[in-house]
């Protein structure tokens, strides 16, 4: 009888630890989801005005020392 009591006690404490872990995991998932939504809202408000896009200029757009003098003369 005492053995059964100890077995139940041990099983109960393990279940309690598992419930705490599952509650912690659920809370972490909820916080992660909220952070992701907040980030998406911030990025939507910015509307790409702070996002820098790196563009490679075309060959005709590249001005070197000699090219700039030629283009100024054409104007």
C-alpha positions as a Markdown table, in Angstrom:
| # | Residue | x | y | z |
|---|---|---|---|---|
| 1 | Unk | 0.0 | 0.0 | 0.0 |
| 2 | Unk | 2.8 | 2.4 | 0.8 |
| 3 | Unk | 4.5 | 1.4 | -2.4 |
| 4 | Unk | 1.4 | 2.3 | -4.4 |
| 5 | Unk | 1.2 | 5.6 | -2.6 |
| 6 | Unk | 4.8 | 6.5 | -3.5 |
| 7 | Unk | 4.3 | 5.4 | -7.1 |
| 8 | Unk | 1.3 | 7.6 | -7.3 |
| 9 | Unk | 3.1 | 10.5 | -5.7 |
| 10 | Unk | 6.1 | 10.2 | -8.1 |
| 11 | Unk | 3.8 | 9.9 | -11.1 |
| 12 | Unk | 1.8 | 12.9 | -9.9 |
| 13 | Unk | 4.9 | 15.1 | -9.5 |
| 14 | Unk | 6.1 | 14.1 | -12.9 |
| 15 | Unk | 2.7 | 15.0 | -14.4 |
| 16 | Unk | 2.9 | 18.3 | -12.6 |
| 17 | Unk | 6.4 | 19.0 | -14.0 |
| 18 | Unk | 5.1 | 18.1 | -17.5 |
| 19 | Unk | 2.2 | 20.5 | -17.1 |
| 20 | Unk | 4.5 | 23.3 | -16.1 |
| 21 | Unk | 6.7 | 22.6 | -19.1 |
| 22 | Unk | 3.8 | 22.5 | -21.5 |
| 23 | Unk | 2.4 | 25.7 | -20.1 |
| 24 | Unk | 5.8 | 27.3 | -20.5 |
| 25 | Unk | 6.1 | 26.1 | -24.1 |
| 26 | Unk | 2.6 | 27.4 | -24.9 |
| 27 | Unk | 3.4 | 30.8 | -23.4 |
| 28 | Unk | 6.6 | 31.0 | -25.4 |
| 29 | Unk | 4.8 | 30.1 | -28.6 |
| 30 | Unk | 2.2 | 32.8 | -27.8 |
| 31 | Unk | 4.9 | 35.4 | -27.2 |
| 32 | Unk | 6.7 | 34.4 | -30.4 |
| 33 | Unk | 3.5 | 34.8 | -32.4 |
| 34 | Unk | 2.8 | 38.2 | -30.8 |
| 35 | Unk | 6.4 | 39.4 | -31.5 |
| 36 | Unk | 6.1 | 38.2 | -35.1 |
| 37 | Unk | 2.8 | 40.0 | -35.6 |
| 38 | Unk | 4.2 | 43.2 | -34.0 |
| 39 | Unk | 7.2 | 43.0 | -36.3 |
| 40 | Unk | 4.9 | 42.6 | -39.4 |
| 41 | Unk | 2.8 | 45.6 | -38.3 |
| 42 | Unk | 5.9 | 47.8 | -37.9 |
| 43 | Unk | 7.3 | 46.8 | -41.3 |
| 44 | Unk | 3.9 | 47.4 | -42.9 |
| 45 | Unk | 3.8 | 50.9 | -41.3 |
| 46 | Unk | 7.2 | 51.7 | -42.6 |
| 47 | Unk | 6.1 | 50.7 | -46.1 |
| 48 | Unk | 9.6 | 50.0 | -47.4 |
| 49 | Unk | 10.8 | 53.6 | -46.9 |
| 50 | Unk | 13.5 | 52.5 | -44.6 |
| 51 | Unk | 14.5 | 49.4 | -46.5 |
| 52 | Unk | 17.5 | 50.1 | -48.6 |
| 53 | Unk | 17.7 | 48.2 | -51.9 |
| 54 | Unk | 21.0 | 47.9 | -53.4 |
| 55 | Unk | 20.9 | 48.4 | -57.1 |
| 56 | Unk | 23.7 | 47.8 | -59.6 |
| 57 | Unk | 23.9 | 50.7 | -62.1 |
| 58 | Unk | 23.8 | 50.0 | -65.8 |
| 59 | Unk | 26.9 | 50.5 | -67.9 |
| 60 | Unk | 25.6 | 53.7 | -69.3 |
| 61 | Unk | 24.9 | 55.1 | -65.8 |
| 62 | Unk | 28.5 | 54.6 | -64.5 |
| 63 | Unk | 30.3 | 57.9 | -64.8 |
| 64 | Unk | 34.1 | 57.9 | -64.6 |
| 65 | Unk | 36.4 | 61.0 | -64.8 |
| 66 | Unk | 36.4 | 61.0 | -68.6 |
| 67 | Unk | 32.7 | 60.1 | -69.0 |
| 68 | Unk | 31.5 | 62.9 | -66.9 |
| 69 | Unk | 33.4 | 65.5 | -69.0 |
| 70 | Unk | 31.9 | 64.1 | -72.2 |
| 71 | Unk | 28.4 | 64.1 | -70.8 |
| 72 | Unk | 28.7 | 67.7 | -69.6 |
| 73 | Unk | 29.9 | 68.8 | -73.0 |
| 74 | Unk | 26.8 | 67.1 | -74.6 |
| 75 | Unk | 24.5 | 69.2 | -72.4 |
